[in-house]
Amino acid sequence: MSQQVAETPRVESFTDLFRTMTANIEQVIKGKRDVVQLTLLALLAEGHVLLEDAPGVGKTTIGKALAATLDVPFGRIQFTPDLLPSDVVGVSIWNRSTNEFEFRPGPIFNGIVLADEVNRSSPKTQSALLEAMAERQVTTDGTTRPLNQPFMVIATQNPLDHAGTYPLPESQLDRFLVKVSVGYPDREAELEILDSHGGADLLSKVQAITDTRKVQSMIRAVKSVHVSPALQGYLVDVAEATRRHPALSLGASPRATLALQRMARARAAAAGRNFATPDDVKALAPHVLSHRLMLNHDAELRGVTTTELIDEILQVIPAGAA
């Protein structure tokens, strides 16, 4: 008599789950796979994302779709000139029934936090994000409170030539792991947007396909990706080239080098590799470094961009045996 053998349940690989997460978000973000994947890579590298572009290209939708995919709480902060730091982190209110102050947490105490139009608020309020983004905790009235895990800030900003904007200081920009320009969709993608957004709320189609436990497991897997000494040397060589470049008054800091290594690890894991390569570095360097570099006056007058300079440096610095 033959015995029926129970099938072993298939374990979803890192790459499979990453692709599924990407496809889930792409239900509402059409024609922007690179933007979606960069956002996911930043999450798995435990970083934050700065999305810059004109209004109405889907920056807010990315944050909402990501939170729904991960099944984590979503918080939105609309930055305006009159926004206060307490509107971001929370405030203590006197409770008459208990005769003591009671802390009311602000929207920063969510898993995915959308800081919408962050460059429309005052520098004082912008700085309220600093401790939360860097330390993943908030200190108010002498009490330190940890934030959710996973935790990620997706800040959106309009181009600085738009009315009513305040440029982010260098210290604030450096807290963002990557800066991504969403851009307008191509014709085919925009036609698909018109067709799919005609009825019900499209975000309702984005179902939770993972949970906190799986995301934390993916984050640990990213940290275990091997970066060879030769590749680390390549990372340092690229950073040093930005510091010596005649068109730059501010080059990449050691924090920027660490950020590029973290993102390279995440990209390697998403591709199913347990080691990072120079191609990972080259693909990510413009997104990780461009907002951390500062052009000198002459370069600005010539209309040079930091992205162009990074491409130039990558072509010159040899990857060697990295």
N, C-alpha and C positions, 0 to 999 in steps of 0.2 A: 504494500500500500504506500503510495507516494505521499510525502509530506510537503505541505505548502510552506515555502520559506518566506518569511516576512521581509519586505523590501526595507533597506536601510534608508532613512530619510536623507535627502540631499542637503548638504550644508552649503548655504549660499556664500559664495566667495566675496572678497572685498570688491573685486572688479564688477561682479554681477550686481551687487547692491548699489555700487556707485552709479552704474548705468541705469538701474531702475529708478534711483532717486532723480537722476538727470531727466529721464523720460517723463517722470511724474510732474516735474516742474515745467517741462516744455509743453504741457497741455495748455498752459496759460501764457507762456513766454515763447512766442513763435520766432524762429529764425535767429535765435541768440544762444546757440549751444555753448559757444566759448564763454560768454558771460555767466551762464548758469554753472558751468563746470568750474570756472575760476572762483565763484562764490562758494561752491561746495568744497573745493580744495582749501580755501581759506578757513572754512569751518573746521575741517579735519586737521588743519595745522594750528588750530586754536588761535586764530587771528580775526581781525575785523576788516571790513570792506568799505571803501569809499567809492560810491557810484556817482559819476559826474556826467551830466548831459542836460539837454533841454527838457522842460516839463512834458509829461505825457508820453514818454517812450517806454514805460513799464518798470521804472525803478522801484516804486512802492509795491507793485505786484510780486516782484521777485522775493521780497522779504516775507510777505504773507504766504506765498506758496511754499517757501522753505520751511516756515514754522509748521504749516499744515503737514508737510511731508515727514517732518521729524516728530510730529505730535508733541510739540513743546509750546508753552504759552507765548503769545505774541504781544508785544507792546509797541505803541507808536507815539512818538513825541514830535509834534509839529513845532519846529523852531521858528520863533517870531522875535522881533526886536524887544518885546516886553516880557519874554520868557525868563523866569527866575531859576537859579540852580535848584531850589527846593522843588520846583515843578518836575525836575528830572530825577532826583534821588529820593525825594520824600520829605516829610515834615513831621515833627512831633507836636501833638495837639493835647491840650489839657483835658483829661477825662474827669468830669465833676463827680461821677459816681464812685470812682476809685481814688480820687484825689492824687493822681499822678499823671505824668505825661505818657501819652500813647503814640507810638510811631506808626505813621501811615506811609507804607512804602510807595515810592514813585514807580513810573513805568520801567525804570531801569531794572527792576526786579522781575524780569521775564527772561525766557530762554533766547528768543530772537527779538532784538530791539531795533526798530526802525527810527533813526534820527533823521526826520524828513526836513530837507532844506536847511541843513546844519549851518550853512554860511549866512543865514538870515538873522541869526541871533548875535548878541553881544559876545565879545571874547570871554567875559566872566562866566556866562552860561555855557559856552563851548568848553571851558576848562572843567566844568562839573563832570564831564565824561571821562576825564583823564584817569582818575584813580580806578574807576569801574573798568575801563578798558585794559589798563595795564595790570592791575592787581586782582581783578575779578572780585572786588569787594567794595563796600561803601562805608565810610565812617561819618556818622552824624552824631552830634552831641556827645562826643567821646566814646561812642559805641561802634564797633566794627561789625558789619553784617555781611556774610558771604553771599554771593550771587548764585543764580542757578547754574547747573552744569548739565549739558553744554550751555555756554553763554556766548553770544555774538552780537556785535553792533554792526548794522548796515546803515551807514550814513549816506544820504543823498545830498548833492549840492548842484546848484545851477551854475553855469559858467560865470566867472567873476565880472564879465562885462554887463550882466543883467542888473537891473536897478535894485537897490536895497540889499546888496550882498556885502559881507565882510570876509576878507580872506582869512583862512585858517592859519594860525601861526605854525612855524616849523615843528615845534614840539608836539602839536596836535596832529599834524600830518604824519609824523613819524610813528604814531600809535596805530596807524592803519597798515595792515599787512600788505594789502594790494589796493591799487586804484584802477578802476575799470570804467571805460567809457561805453555806455550802452549803445548809442547810435540809433539812427533810424533803421527800421526793417527794410529789406529789399521788397520789390514789387510783389513777388509771389507770397512772401510771408505776410505782407499787409493785406492782401486779398483774403488770406486765410483768417486773419484777425477779424476782418469785416464779416466773414461768414460765421465764425464761431462765437462772436460776441453779440449776436443778434437777439438772444433770448435770456435765459436764466443766468444767474451769477455763475461765471465760469470757475471761480475759485471753489465752488462747492464740488467740482469734479476732482479736486486734488485731495486724495485720501492719504491718511497716515500709512506709510509703508515701512516704517522703522520705529524704534523707540530709543529712549535715553541709554539703555544698556548696550544696544548695538552700536550706537554712535560713539559711546565711550570706548568700546572695543576697537572700533575703527581708528580712533585717535591714538590708542596705544599701539596699534599696528603701524601707523605712520611713524611713530617715534622709533620703532625698531628697524626701519629701513636703513641699510648700510650706506654710509657716505665715505668713500675711500680718502686716504690722506692726499692723494693726487687731486681729487675733485675739490677737496677743501682748499688746496693750494690755488686751484683755478678760481674759486670763489673770491679768495683774498686778492688775487691778481686783478680781477675785474673791479673789485672795490677800490683798490689802489689806483687803478687807471682813471677812475672818476675823480679821485682826489688830486691827480696831477693834470687833468685836462685843462687846457688854457681857456676854454669857453665856460668853465664852471667855477663859481665862487664858493660852492659848497658841494662836497662829494658825499659818497655813501658812508655812513657810520658803521661801526661794528654791529649795531643792532640791525642795520639793513642787511649785512652779510648773513647774520643768523636767520633773518626772515627769509632770505632767498634759499637758504639751506632747508628750512622747514617746508617751504612750498615745493622744493624739488623732491623732498621725501614723499610728500602727499601725492604729487603727480606720478612718481614711480609706483607707489602702492595702487593707485587707480588704474595703472597700466598692467598690473599683475606682476610687478617686479619687486624684489626685496633689496634692490640697490638702485641708487640714483646715478644719472649719467650727465655728461655735459649738455646733451640735448634738452634735458629737463631744465637746466639752468638757463640756456639760451631762450627757451620758449617762455620762461617766466620772468626773466630779468626786466623787461620793459614795464611789466605790471607792478613789480615789487620795488623798483628803484626810481622810476620816473618822478614820482611825487616827493621823493626825498632829496632830489638834486636841485640846486639853484643856479640859474644862468647868471653870468656877469652882464654888465650893462651893454657891452658891445654885441654879445650874442643875442640879447633881446632885440636890439636894433636891427640885426640881420634876419630876424624872424626864425632863428634856430629853435628847435624843440629839444627837450631832454630825451625824448624817445629816439630821435634821430641820432643823438650823441651816444646813447646806449647801443644802438645798432652798430654804429661806427666802432665802438670799443670792442664789441663782441667779434667783429670781423678781424680785428687786429690782434687780440690776445689769444695765443694758441692754447687749445684745450689739452694738447699733449696726450699723455696716456691716462688722463683722468677718466 
